[in-house]
Amino acid sequence: MKTRLKSLILVIAIITATSAFAQKKEIKASESSINWTGKKVTGSHTGTLNLSEGHLVFDGENITGGEFTVDMTTLAVTDLEAGKGKEKLEGHLSSDDFFGIKNHKTAKLVVLKAKKTDKGYAIAGDLTIKGKTNPIQFDLVVNDGTASTKLKVNRVKYDIKYGSGSFFDNLGDKTIDDEFELAVDLKM
């Protein structure tokens, strides 16, 4: 009994000491940016999204975790002008054909693992879009209070199949790429 009690106390002490070194760094959402690019056979569209909140967890100088929430209601198209298709495309991207924002107001990324590399970190996490969660991997560079990445997301994994040549035949020049790109700059 004494041995079990000592073991339990030792485990609690180790967990407490380990978590004492972990530091949660909040992301300055209003200073951070998320830019997206969606491509199709005849061109592409670009836009922005806003981060609602987020943080990275550090053990010393190494990332060990994190979590980010994106406000999908802020989806904006930046390559079209008002009155020239901007509102129509934003409405279509917000619809159930794409992100279903009425029912899915946020998207979330949870960092599960971060491995230090020559260029920064190799991140493995879970990305939730439109209520569907899938694993994702990408590289993250951290410099001078900024964390940056460029990553590709396969939209069909999140039940966003509209215009996908993987699901529909004979779309011709109406085909939309299955992947969209995100360029993310996070300020800490």
PyMOL commands that set and color helices and strands:
alter all, ss='L'
color gray80, all
select helices_A, chain A and resi 2-21+29-31+86-94+155-158+172-174
alter helices_A, ss='H'
color red, helices_A
select strands_A, chain A and resi 22-26+33-40+43-59+62-77+106-116+121-129+132-143+146-154+176-187
alter strands_A, ss='S'
color yellow, strands_A
deselect
rebuild
show_as cartoon
